[in-house]
Amino acid sequence: MAPVVKALSREAGIESLVCVTGQHRLMLQQVLDLFQIKVDHSLDVMLPNQTLNGLSARLISLLDPVLEAVKPDRILVHGDTTTAMMAALAAFHRRIPVAHVEAGLRTGDLSQPWPEEMNRRFVDVVSDVLFAPTAGAKANLAGEHLAGRIIITGNTVIDALRLTTEQISKDARLRQNLDSHFPYLESGRKLLLVTGHRRENFGNGFAEICDALAKLARRSDIQIVYPVHLNPNVQGPVQAALSHLPNVHLIEPLDYLLFVRLMQRAHVILTDSGGVQEEAPSLGKPVLVMRNVTERPEAVAAGTVQLVGTDSARIAAAVDRLYDDDDAWQQATHRLNPYGDGRASERIVDVLCERSMDEFGVEKFDQLEQATLLAKASQ
């Protein structure tokens, strides 16, 4: 959402305010500092061992006074978090129009990802403006016959990534400083970057993922870096299974700038994250997704992303192939990124200001190509 906040701040006819919930404060502050975002309303929603129902109730109770005080003409929410859903519900109850950034993503299975698939569906139902990142997302929304206006913008995550990579590329001292955080990386080993935090993988899923990483760590040409999420359901099994392996580096969660730099240096990225599925293809990195379904099928159709599930043998085999078969690796790195051109935030602001704009991707593909891409994505 950071590029949208910055774009709105440059618009003379709009007064925009930022409300944050206070989840993962350290990680949040790093992003606020990087993009120089001023927070107008900061909530304190986190409690130890909080359930989703408890979190939802606190979000409603803390957001409602903000809406009452500000009386906004519109709120913007992003993606599929519990925060996004409850903010949309709080606004709906007060008859405040909702615009959904990153609308229309679907797996068709409410249990995967859980609870995100339900969250984003709810937000789309109550939104009157739906900013879809891709033609596939727009087709999903159109098929559900929702009331909101649908516009293809590309994904704002690509805007944020472009701003960040430009900063890294033009500043040699910054690159040197970022690389100094990873003194353990060896030039003779290719980096496998891992992220994993999805709730549906808690328990057996993470046991299988850790088993696969332990097998892969036996390779002499690999080094694994895993910024481990702060959730104890992730920290516990990962530390127990992998902390003793010499070429597996379990590190604290990284700020966005450092994580982008690690993605740039990676040979392969193994993840269960949604955003990484969009970011990595922009950097020319093959992505293996540890999920059985994805709400971002466009990159799967384009060949930059492969679903490998959470089966240990399947994960290890997919990584081995990209390390052993250079042709397969090259094919996965030279594909079109279908998720954006860095202008999504600009399009969003144009729509809010009722200015004309060109939807993302419409000028790049004729109708036959669009139909072919959508058919592949649905498969």
N, C-alpha and C positions, 0 to 999 in steps of 0.2 A: 504493500500500500504506500510505501515511502515515495515513489515517483508521482503518485496521484496527489499526495499531500503537497509535494513541491510544486507541481503544476497548478494546483488550486491557489497556492500562496502567491503566484505571479499574476493571478487574474483579478483585475481591479474591481470588477463588478460582483465579486463573491467574497463573503467573509466565511472562512473555513476554520473549524475548531477540531482539535485532536483529543480523543478520549482513549486512554489505555486502561487495561484491566489490572495490570501489575503482576501478571503471571511471569515467572522466570525473570525477575527484575534485572539481574546482571546481564543476561543475554539481550533483554530489551534495551537497556541503556546503551549497549554497544552499537545497536542499530540506530538509535536516536542520535547518538554522537556522530556516527559515520555520515548520516544524511542531514545532520543539523536540523532536526525536527524539534519544535517546541511543543510540549504537552500542555494542554489547557485543563484537562480533567484526568486525574489519576485515581483509580479505584484500588482497593486492597482486597481482592476476592479470594486469595489463596489461604487455605487452612490445611493443617497436616492430615493426610489420609482422607482427603475430601472426595466424596462420591460425585458422580456426574449429576445426580439429582440435587445434591447439596450445592454444587457449583452453579447449577442452573438457577436455583432459588436465590442465591446471593447475587448473581448477575442481574436478575430482574430487579431485586430490591435496591441495588446500588445504581443501576443505570436509570431507573425511573426518575429519581430526583434531578439527575442531570438533564434529562429531556424536558422535565417540567420547568427548570430554570432557564434553559437555553431557548426552548421553543423553536427548534430548527425547522426550516422549510423542507429539509430533506436530510436523511442520513445515508451514508455509504457504508456498507459492510463488505468484507472480503472473504471469499472461500467457503469453508465447510466446518469451521470450528464451532464448539458449543457457544463461545462468545458471539460469533456471527449470528447464530440462530436466535439466541436470547435477545440480542440487540434488535434484531428484526421483529421479534414478537413484541418487545416493549414499545417499539415505534408503531407497530400495527395497532396495538391497543389504544394508542393516543392519536391514531389517524394521521401519522406522519409518514409521507411517502418514503419508500425504501428503494435504493438502487444497489444491485448486487454486482460487485466486481468479481469476475471469474465465475460466471453463471453457466449452468447447463452441463457440467461434468456429471457423468453417470457410469456406474458399473452395472446397474440393473439388479444388484444384490444388496439388500439392506444390511447384511452382516459383513460386507467387505467393500470398503473399509468401514469399520464400526467405531463410533456412531456417525462418522462424517457423511456417509451416503444419505442418511435421513436428514442430517442438519442442512445440507445444501438443497435438498428437495424442498424442505420447508421454506427456506429463504426465497427460493425461486417463486413459490406460490404467492407469497405476500409482497413481492417486489413489483413495482410498476415500470422499472427500467432494468433490463437484463443485459449486462455487458458480457457477452460470450467471447471467450478467447479464440475459438476456432469455428470453422463452418460446421464441424461435427457437433460441437456444443450447441450451436444455433439449431441444428436439425433436431437434437434431443428436445430442446425447449418447444420448438414448433410442433413436434409430435405429441406433446402433452397439452397443447391448446391452452396455454396460460394467458393471463390477461396482460402481462407486461410487454412493453416494446422491446424487441431483441435487436442488438447491434453487435456485429463482430468487431472487436477492437484489437485482437492479439492479447497476450498475457502481460500484465505489468511486471511480472517477475523478469521478463526479458529486458524491459526498460532499466530495472535496477541493476541487472547483470551488466548491461552495456555501460552504464555510468561507472560501475566499479572497475571493469576491465580496462576502460579508457584511463582511469586514474592510475591503475597499476602499470600499464604499458608506457605511459609518458613520464613516469617517475622512477628512475633507476634506484635512487636511494630508498624509496618505499619498497621496491621489490626486494632489495637486499635486507631491509628490516623484517619484512614478512618471512623471508626464507630463513632468517636467523632463529625463528621459533621452531624450526624443524632440523636441528643439527644432527639428529639420528638418521636422517635419510641418506642412503648410500647410492652413489651414482651407478653402480653395477647391478642394482636390483630395480625392477619395474614396480611402480607403486600401485597397489590395490587400495582404493579409498572406500571405506565402508561407513554407511549410516543405517541405523535401525532403531525405530521407536514405536511402531504401530501397535495399538492396543490388541488387535486381533492376533498378533504374533506372540503375545505374552504367554509364558509357559512353554509348551512343547515346541512352538515355533522358534523361539529364541534358542532352545536347546539344540535344534537341528541346525540353525544358522551358525552357532558356535562350533558345532561338530565339523561343519564344512570348512570354516576358517582354520580350525586346527589341522585339518588334512592339507589344506592349501599352504599352510605355513611350513610344511616339510619341503616345499620347492626351494631350490637354492637361488632362483632368479626372481623371487617375489619378496616384497616387504609390504606389510599390511598396516594401515593407519586407520584407527577407528575412534572418532570423537564420540564418546559414550554419553548418551542422553542422561539427564539428571534423575529421571524416574527410577525409583528403586527396583521396579519390576524389570528394568533393563540392566541397571548397574550390577545387581546381584549375580545373575547367571553369566553375564559377560566376564566380569572380573574373576569368578570362580573357574571358568573354563579356559580363559585365554591369558591371564596375567603372567603366567610363568613362561610363556613362549618368547624366545629372544627376538624374533623378527616380526612380532605383533606388538604394535605400539598403541596402547589404550590411553587416550588423552582426554582432557576436559573438553566440554563443548567449546567450539571456536566461535569467535565473532565472525560476522559475515565476510569481512575483507580477507581474513585468514583462510576461511573456508573456500572462497573463490580461488585464492592462490593455490590451495591444495588440489582443487579440481583441475586447475591448469596443469599441474605437474603429474596428475594421475595418468596411468596407462589404461585402467579400467575402473569403473565406479559400480559398486554393488550397494543397493539401497532398497528401502521400502518407502522412501519419501516421494510425495507427489511433486514438489517443486524441483527436486533434483532431476526428475525425468524431463523437465523442460529446460533446465539450465545447462545440463551436460551436453546435449546435442549442439547447443550454441557454441560450445567450446571444442567441438569435434571429438568428444569422448564417448566410447561405447558404454551403455548403461545396462546392467542386469538388475531386474526388479524382483525383489523377494516377496512377491504377492502372486496370487492366482488369477486375479482380475485387476484391471486398471481403468480408471475413469479418464485416462489420457491415452486413447488408443491410436492417435494419429502418429506418434513416434514409433509405435510398434509396426504400423503399416509402412512407415517410411524406412524401417530397418535400423534405426539408431537405438531402439530399446527392445529388449527381449525379456519376457516374463519367465522366471525360473522357479517361482513358488518358494516354499520353505523346506523342501526335501533336501537333505544334506548331500546326497549323491548327485542330484540334479544341479545344485548350485556349484559344487566343485567341478563337475564336468563342463559346465558353461564357462567358468573362469579359465579352466585349463585350455579350452579350445581357443579363446581369445589370446592366451599367452603363447600357444604353440602354433597356431595357424595365422600367419601374418596376413594372408589374403582375407580371411574372415575379419580380422581386426581392421584392415584398411577399408573394407566395404562398410563397416559400421561407423567409420569416422568421416566418410565423405557423403553425407546425406543431407537433404534439405531439412531445416528445422521448421516445423509447421506451426510453431507457437508464438511467433511475433517478430516484429521488425524494429522494436525499440520505440514505437510511437503510440502504444496503447493508452498511456496517460493523456497524451495530447488529444486523442480521439474522445476519451471520456469527458474531458473538460469541454470540448466542442459540443458534445451532445447536451451537457448540462447548461451550456450557454445558448443552446438552440442555434448553433452555427452549422452550416453544411460541412460534411466530411465524407471521406471515402473509407468504407469498411476494409479491415485488414484482409488481404488475400484475394479479394474479389477481382482485382485487376491482374492477378498473377496466374489464374487458372481459368480456362474456358469451362463451359458447363459440363462437357464430357469428362474432363480431368477431375473436376470437383466431384462428380457422381462416382467416378472410379475410386477416388480417395475415401469417400464416405463409405462405399461398399466394403473396401478393405478394412476400414476402421471398425465397422460393425461386426465383421467376421472375427 
